[in-house]
């Protein structure tokens, strides 16, 4: 009878290799970190743009009330 634990380990290793898409774990971590940095930079840019729009809208509202 085959060793069930060994079979599970082999299956887990195959799934990990497939998930990494041929990258080493180190490469996968670097890629994830770069993606996270890019995402946070995009969020910061969106926040700045939204702040600029809000200030313009506030100025327009204040001007219309004067």
C-alpha positions in Angstrom: 0.0 0.0 0.0 1.5 3.4 -1.0 2.5 5.8 1.7 -0.4 8.3 1.9 1.7 11.1 3.5 4.3 10.9 0.8 1.7 11.0 -1.9 0.1 14.1 -0.3 3.6 15.7 -0.1 4.2 15.0 -3.8 0.8 16.5 -4.7 1.4 19.5 -2.6 4.8 20.1 -4.2 3.2 19.8 -7.7 0.5 22.3 -6.8 3.1 24.7 -5.4 5.2 24.5 -8.5 2.1 25.1 -10.7 1.1 28.1 -8.5 4.5 29.6 -8.8 4.4 29.4 -12.6 8.0 28.3 -12.9 9.4 30.9 -10.5 11.4 30.2 -7.4 9.7 31.1 -4.1 12.2 34.0 -3.8 11.2 35.3 -7.2 7.5 34.9 -6.4 8.0 37.0 -3.2 9.9 39.7 -5.0 7.1 39.9 -7.7 4.4 40.0 -5.1 6.3 42.8 -3.3 6.7 44.8 -6.5 3.0 44.4 -7.3 2.1 45.6 -3.8 4.3 48.6 -4.1 2.8 49.5 -7.4 -0.7 49.1 -6.0 0.1 51.4 -3.0 1.6 54.0 -5.4 -1.6 53.9 -7.5 -3.7 54.3 -4.4 -1.6 57.3 -3.2 -1.9 58.9 -6.7 -5.7 58.3 -6.7 -5.9 59.8 -3.2 -4.0 62.9 -4.3 -6.2 63.3 -7.4 -9.3 62.9 -5.3 -8.1 65.5 -2.8 -7.4 68.0 -5.7 -10.9 67.4 -7.1 -12.4 67.9 -3.6 -10.5 71.2 -3.1 -11.7 72.5 -6.5 -15.3 71.5 -5.7 -15.1 73.2 -2.3 -13.7 76.4 -3.9 -16.5 76.3 -6.5 -19.1 75.9 -3.7 -17.6 78.7 -1.7 -17.5 81.0 -4.7 -21.1 80.3 -5.5 -22.2 81.1 -2.0 -20.4 84.4 -1.9 
